[in-house]
């Protein structure tokens, strides 16, 4: 019984920790880009941290983008930012 409870506790911890880093995507219009702080903010006010390796492909304020990101606590870490083609 004790081994079963320990196994279930470990399995629950793994499941919950992987949910904390779940990948998501969103589409929106850029309100601000801060190259120094390495962030992009969408018009809805959500701020995304850009990876250190991010090279801006010419993104501009007012441009519609799709952002792939992971939520870590209350922060959104972008893994990819791509312009939406019209």
Buried (B, 14 or more C-beta within 10 A) or exposed (E): EEEEEEEEEEEEEEEEEEEEEEEEEBEBEBBEBEEEEBBBBBEEEBBBBBEEEBEEEEBEEEEBBBBBBBBEEEEBBBBEBEBEEE
